[in-house]
Amino acid sequence: MKARLFRTALSAACTVLFLGASASHAMDDNEVKSLLKKNNCMKCHTPEKAKDGPSYKEIAAKYRDKPDAAAEIHKHVTTFGKVEIKGKQEDHEPLKTKKEDEINAVVQWILSRP
C-alpha cells in the first residue's frame, strides 16, 4: 500500500515538473524575433537601428539602469497606448499573445540588447 502511494505521488510530481518545464520553455533569439514579427512589432522597431520607433537597442539603453525596467516594458508591450511617430500620435498595439512566458521572453530579450 505504501509503495503504491509512493509511486502515485512520484508520478504526480514528475508530471508537475514536466508540465512546468514545458510551460516555462525559454524562448531562443529566433523564437522571440519570430513572435515580434508575427505581432507586427518589427514594422516600427528593429534590433539595431531606429525606424518609426526606437530600436530595441535604444529601448534597452533607456531602461537598463531602472529598477522597474522589466515592469515598465511589460506594461508597454501588453497594453494599448499612444506613441508619437514623426510628430503624430498613433496607437501602439500590444502583443497579441496572452502567454506570460512569451511576454516575459520578449521583455527579457529587449532588455538584453547590447
N, C-alpha and C positions, 0 to 999 in steps of 0.2 A: 504494500500500500504506500509506504513512504517512498519507495523507488519510483513508483508510477507518478506520484505527486511531484517528485523532484524532476522527472523527465518532462512533465507538463509545464512546470514553472520554467525550466531551462528552455523549452521550445518557445514559450511565450516571450521570454527575454530575448532570445535570438531573433524572433520575428520583429519585436520592437526595435532592436538595434539595426536590423536590415532595413526596415521601412524608414527609420530615422536617417540612416546613411543615404538612402536613395533620395529622400526628400530634401536633404541638405547638400546635394551634389554641388560641388564648387564648379562654377562655370569657367571655362578657359577663355582666353582672349578672343578667339574666333567666335565662340558662342555669344559672348557679350556684344561684339560688333554686329553679329547677325541679328540679335534682338534689337539693337539700336536701329539698324537698317529697316527691319520689319515694322518698327514703330515710327518710322519717318524722322528720327532724330538726326540722322546724317544729312537730311535735307538742309538743315541750318547750321549744324555743328560738324566739325571734323576733329580727328585726334590732334593734329598739329597746328593748323592754320585757321584763323578766323574766316568765317563765311558770312552768312547773315547774322549768325550768333557767334559768341566766343568759342574758341576751340576748347576741347576738353582739357588740354594742357593749361590754358588760361584759367579755366574754372578751377582746376586743381590748385594752381598757384594762389588764386584768390582765397580759397578756403583752407589751404594746407595748415595754417597755424591757429585756426579757430577750434576751440574745444568742441563745439557743436556742429562741426562741418558736415558730418555724415547725416545728422538730423535735418540740417538745412537743405542739403541736396536731396535727401529722401523726400522731403515735403515738396520741393520744386518739381521732382520727376513724377510725383503721384497726384498732384492737384492741378486743376485748371488755374491759370493765372494770365496776367498781361505782361508782355515784354515789349521793349522798344526796339524796333528794327528800322534802321535808316530813317529815324525821326518819326516813325509811325507806331502807334500802339497796336499790337497784334495779340491774338490768343496764343498761349503756349499750351500745347496739348500734353497731357500726362502720358506716361507709359500705359499701354492697353492691358498689360499683364497685371493681375492681382496677386500673383505668386510672390510672397515675401522674399523667398530665396533668390528669385530672379531680380527683384528690385534691389535687394542688398548687394547682389553681384554687380549690378550697374553702378551703384553708388561707390562701391569699393574700387571698381575699375576706373571711374572718373577720378577719384582721389589719388589713385596710384600713377596717374600720368606724370612723367618726369618734367 
